[in-house]
Amino acid sequence: MFLELRHLRTLAMLRDTGSIADAAERLHLTQSALSHQAKALEDYYGLPMFIRKTKPIRFTPAGNRLLVLADLVLPELAAVERDLAKLAGGQAGRLHIAIECHSCFEWLMPTMDAFRTNWPEVELDILTSISFDPLPALLRGEADLVITSDPIEAAGIAYQPLFSYQGMLALAKEHPLTRKDWISPQDLADQTLISYPVERARLDVFKHFFDPAGVEPAAIRTTELTVMILQLVASRRGVAALPSWVLTEYLARDYIAARPLG
């Protein structure tokens, strides 16, 4: 293909300035170089692009057709170049965040609002781990970062701690276990545990609470939404082990009770 961006820029500048001399100056070319470029374009297509010795320059139908193309292509190219410059400077782009922690949405949403205030040109895309495994996606470049409460050592992956938290047991306000100062694994051997629908191996309550004590809850019930988990807890359908930050709002509303897991 003979036609290049420089040809479109030259024709657009000739139109904008109205003369070869002014266009050459704006494009940092000599007049002879600009004239040679225009002549080569005309020779290739066998058509004149503009009428010489007119001021302002008058374009032929062929020249006008290329100007239509220039008006479509050059602004898009300029926009892409601006976006690339912003990406290079860390000022724009798209951040793909994979979430392996269902309850993290409780603190992540306000954090994202603050992020958007400081970096409005960076788009945030949230990927949940329900339909895919986030760590392989991270290694493949499909995700930029993964929020997880279950760090697994793997080549090419580094972890940065965000904050520590306490595991709490959410209870109905009138539940008998509210009489206790803290909850042991044995206290839940006759209870229904309500949790998120993820693999048991990825649930902290099993890895760090039940399994070391060799205890199992009487039954397990799952739901994807935190609000549904706490609704079931409040209606005495079971108990739920959740991070302390999840329960703050519900405790303030006196909707449920909670005790630390110990």
N, C-alpha and C positions, 0 to 999 in steps of 0.2 A: 504494500500500500504506500503510495507516494505522499498522500496528504498527512501532514503532521500538525501538532499543536502550534508550532511556531508560525505556520502559515495562517492559522486562524487568528492568532494574536496579531500578526501583521495587518491582516485585513481589518480587524476590529479597531486597531490603532489608527489606521488610515481613515476610517470612518469617523472616529472620535476627534481626531485632530484636523482633518480636512486637507492635509498636505503631506507629501512625501518627506519634506525636510523636518516638519514637526514630529511626524511619526517616527522617523529614524532617531531623532534626539531622545524621544521618550523610551524607545526600545534599546537605546545604547548601541545603535548600529550606524555605520556610515550610510549616506544616501545611496551610494553605488551598491552597497551590500543589500540594502532593502530592495532596490530596483531589480537586482539580480535574482533575489529570492522570488519576487513577484513574477518576473519573466519566466523563471523555471517552472513555476506553477502553471502559468498560462500555456507554456510549450507542452507540458505533460498532458494537459486536458484538451489542448487545441482550441482554447476559448479565451478571449480577453476577460479580465476580472474587473477592470475599471477603465475609465476614459482618461488618458493622460491630458495634461495641460488644462484641466478644469479645476476650479477652486470655488467652493469645496469640491473634493473629488466626487465624481459621479460613478456609481457602480453599474455594471452590466447585470443582466439576469443571472449569469453564472456567479458573479461576485456577490449579489444579494442572497443567492441560495447558500453560499458558504457563510455569509454573515448570520443567517438564521441558525446554521449549525454552531457557529461561534457563540451566539447568544445562549444556546442550550448547554454547550459543553464547558465553556470557560468559567461561568459562575459555579458550576458543580465542581470543577477541578479546584477552584479557589477554596470552596467550602471544605473539600476533602483535605487540602493542604493545611487549612486552619485546624481541622480536627486532629490531624496527625501531629501537628506542633503541640497541641494541648495534651495529647496522649504522651508525647515524649517528655513533656514537663510535668506529668502527673496531674494535670488539671481537668482531664475529661476521660471518658471511656465507659466501660461497662464492667461491673464487678459481680461475678457469679459466686454466690455464697450458698454452700450446701449445709444443711442443718441435720445433724444426726440426733439432736436432743429436742424432743417434742416440747418440753416445758420451757425451752430457751426463748420461745416467742414472747413470753411474758416480759422479758427485759430487752429483747432484741428490737422490738418495734419502736420504743422510745429512743433507743440508741440510733436506729436508722434515721429517725426524724432529725436528731441532732447532726448526724453525718451529712444529710442532705442540705441542712442549713449552711454548713461550712463548705461543702463541695457540691453545689447544685448541678454541675454539669456531668457528674458521675452517676450513671444509671446503676441501680442495685437490682439484681435478679436473685430471687430466693428459690433454691432447689431443695425439695424435701427428700429424705432418704427412703420414702415408702416404696418407690418404684425402682431404685437403683442403689448400688453400693457406693457411697461417696468417696472413699479413699482411692479406689482405682480410678474414679472419675477425676480426682485431683491430680493423680499421676499422668493421666492422659491429657490434661490441660482443659478438661471440660468444666472444671470448677477452679476458682482462684483461691478459695479457702474453705475449710470445713470447720463448723462449730460442733464440737463433740465433748461429751463428758467421759469418753472411753478411749483415751489415747492408746494406739497400738503401734509399737515400734516397727518401722518399715523404712527401707532404703529410699532416700529422696524426699522424705517427709520430716519436717521439723514442727515442734509444738511450742506454743507460747501460752502460758497460763493467763487466764483472764481474771479470775477471782475465786476465792474459796467459798463454800457454802455449807450449811448444815442440813442433813436429811431429817425431815419431819414426817410424822404420821398424821394425816388428816383424818379427823373423826367427827361423827355427828355430835352435836353439843351434849346430848344426853347419854352418850355411849359410856358403858362402865369403865372403859380404859382411861377416861378423862380423870379418874381418881388417882392415877399413877403420875409420878413426876417424869418418868421416862419409860420408853417401851423396849422390852427385850424380844428376841425372836420367838421365845416360847409363848409370849403373850398373844401371838398371832396364829398359833397352830390351829385354832378353831375359828379363824376369821376368813372372810372372803376378801382377797386383795384385788383392788381395781387398778389397772395399769394401762399403759399405752400398748398397742399391738406391735411390739417389736420382739426380736429374739430374746429369750431369757438371758443368754450370755451377755447381752448388752444392757441389762437392767441393773443399776447399782444396788438396788435393794436385795437382789439375789446374790450378786458377787461379793458384796461387803457386809451383808446382814444375815440373810437366811443360810446360804451355803456354808460359811465358816462354822455356824452353829449346828449344821445338820438338821435344820428345821424346814418344814414346808407349810405354807398356808393351807387352810382347808380347801379353798377353791380360788380360781383366778378368773376375773372378768375383765374384758378389755374394751376400750373406746379410744378413739383418736383425739378427741377434744378435751382439753383441760377443764373447760366449764362443765362438760358432761360428767367427767370424773367426780368433780366436787359436788355436782347435783346429786349423783348417786350416793356419795358419802353423806351428804346432809340428810338424805332420806333413809339412811341406815341400811343401804344395800350392800355396804362393805366399807373397807378402809383403804387409804391410798398413801403410799410413800412418795413424797414430792420434795423438791428443794424448797428451802425456806422462802426464797423470793416469790415463789408462786402463790404462797398462802397469805402474804401480807395483806393484800386488798380484802380477801375473804374474811380474815380474822378481824380486820378493822370494822367490817360490816356485821360482825357477830353472826356470820352465816354458818361457820363450822368451828370446831375446836382443833387443837393440834398439840402434839407432844413430841419431844425429840427422840430420835431413835438412838438407843445406846447398847 
